[in-house]
Amino acid sequence: MDTANDVMPFVTVAIGAYGVSVLAKTGELAADTPVARGTRILQRVFGRGDAYSKRMIQRVAEAKPDDAPSHAALKLAILEAFQADPHLSREVAAMLPRASGDRPVAVGGAGSGVIVTGNDPRIDAPR
């Protein structure tokens, strides 16, 4: 479940960029951008896409960005793929960016709000 949650920001941005043709997209996949990473993840999970996976992707592509039911359906399809192939979840998890540094911050899902790092940070509210 954690990996499915972690991939959602990447796969939804890729679907937003390429729509239903995301599984056929091959250009710029070497780039290390969220869109390219999401495209690679979707291609790994769904291959070239059966009818079911294409419907899930089309549903997200046609939905508003905050359409929770469409995102839930896509996440369920990803979870089903992970359950069908126990190694797939680990392979996809390895495709996710790794936090680095002394004490990195990891944000799962759609992080919102302020994230502060460091020792004894001072935060001044805007006036």
C-alpha positions as CSV (number, residue, x, y, z in Angstrom):
1,M,0.0,0.0,0.0
2,D,2.8,2.4,0.8
3,T,4.4,2.1,-2.7
4,A,1.0,2.7,-4.3
5,N,0.5,5.8,-2.2
6,D,4.1,7.0,-3.1
7,V,3.7,6.6,-6.8
8,M,0.4,8.4,-7.1
9,P,1.9,11.9,-7.4
10,F,4.1,10.7,-10.2
11,V,1.5,8.7,-12.2
12,T,-1.1,11.4,-11.9
13,V,1.3,14.1,-13.2
14,A,2.3,11.9,-16.1
15,I,-1.4,11.2,-17.0
16,G,-2.0,14.9,-16.7
17,A,0.8,15.6,-19.1
18,Y,0.2,12.9,-21.7
19,G,-3.4,11.8,-21.1
20,V,-4.4,8.3,-22.3
21,S,-1.4,8.1,-24.5
22,V,0.9,7.9,-21.5
23,L,1.5,4.2,-21.9
24,A,2.7,4.7,-25.5
25,K,4.9,7.7,-24.6
26,T,8.6,7.0,-25.1
27,G,10.3,10.3,-25.7
28,E,12.2,12.1,-22.9
29,L,11.8,9.1,-20.6
30,A,15.5,9.3,-19.6
31,A,14.8,12.7,-18.0
32,D,14.6,12.7,-14.3
33,T,11.4,14.7,-14.0
34,P,8.2,13.7,-12.1
35,V,6.4,13.3,-15.5
36,A,9.1,11.0,-16.9
37,R,9.2,9.0,-13.7
38,G,5.4,8.7,-13.6
39,T,5.4,7.5,-17.2
40,R,8.0,4.9,-16.5
41,I,6.1,3.7,-13.5
42,L,2.8,3.4,-15.4
43,Q,4.5,1.6,-18.2
44,R,6.1,-0.9,-15.8
45,V,2.9,-1.5,-13.9
46,F,0.5,-1.7,-16.9
47,G,2.9,-2.5,-19.8
48,R,1.3,-1.2,-23.0
49,G,-2.1,-1.3,-21.3
50,D,-4.9,-3.7,-21.4
51,A,-8.5,-2.4,-21.7
52,Y,-9.0,-2.1,-17.9
53,S,-5.8,-0.2,-17.3
54,K,-6.5,2.1,-20.2
55,R,-9.9,2.9,-18.8
56,M,-8.4,3.7,-15.4
57,I,-5.9,6.1,-17.0
58,Q,-8.5,7.7,-19.2
59,R,-10.8,8.2,-16.2
60,V,-7.9,10.1,-14.4
61,A,-7.0,12.0,-17.6
62,E,-10.6,13.3,-18.0
63,A,-11.1,14.0,-14.3
64,K,-10.4,17.2,-12.4
65,P,-7.0,17.1,-10.6
66,D,-8.7,16.6,-7.2
67,D,-11.1,13.9,-8.3
68,A,-10.7,11.5,-5.4
69,P,-12.8,8.6,-6.9
70,S,-10.7,8.5,-10.1
71,H,-7.5,8.5,-8.2
72,A,-8.8,5.8,-5.8
73,A,-9.7,3.6,-8.8
74,L,-6.2,4.1,-10.3
75,K,-4.6,3.3,-7.0
76,L,-6.7,0.2,-6.7
77,A,-5.6,-0.9,-10.1
78,I,-2.0,-0.4,-9.1
79,L,-2.5,-2.3,-5.9
80,E,-4.1,-5.2,-7.8
81,A,-1.1,-5.3,-10.1
82,F,1.2,-5.4,-7.1
83,Q,-0.8,-8.3,-5.6
84,A,-0.7,-10.2,-8.9
85,D,3.1,-9.8,-9.1
86,P,4.8,-9.7,-5.7
87,H,8.1,-8.5,-7.2
88,L,6.5,-5.5,-9.0
89,S,6.0,-3.4,-5.9
90,R,9.7,-3.6,-5.0
91,E,10.7,-2.8,-8.6
92,V,8.4,0.2,-8.7
93,A,9.6,1.3,-5.2
94,A,13.2,1.3,-6.5
95,M,12.0,3.7,-9.3
96,L,11.0,6.3,-6.7
97,P,13.4,9.1,-5.8
98,R,15.4,8.6,-2.6
99,A,15.8,11.3,0.0
100,S,19.3,12.1,0.8
101,G,21.3,14.2,3.3
102,D,21.9,14.0,7.0
103,R,18.3,13.8,8.0
104,P,16.1,13.9,4.9
105,V,12.4,14.7,5.0
106,A,10.1,12.2,3.3
107,V,6.7,13.3,2.3
108,G,4.2,10.6,1.1
109,G,1.3,11.4,-1.1
110,A,0.4,15.0,-1.8
111,G,2.2,17.0,0.9
112,S,0.7,20.4,1.6
113,G,1.8,23.1,3.9
114,V,5.2,24.1,5.1
115,I,7.9,21.5,5.7
116,V,10.8,22.8,7.8
117,T,14.1,21.0,8.3
118,G,17.1,21.8,10.4
119,N,17.9,22.2,14.1
120,D,15.9,24.8,16.0
121,P,14.4,26.5,12.9
122,R,12.8,29.9,13.3
123,I,9.6,30.5,11.4
124,D,8.2,34.0,11.0
125,A,4.6,34.2,10.0
126,P,4.0,36.5,7.0
127,R,2.6,39.9,7.9
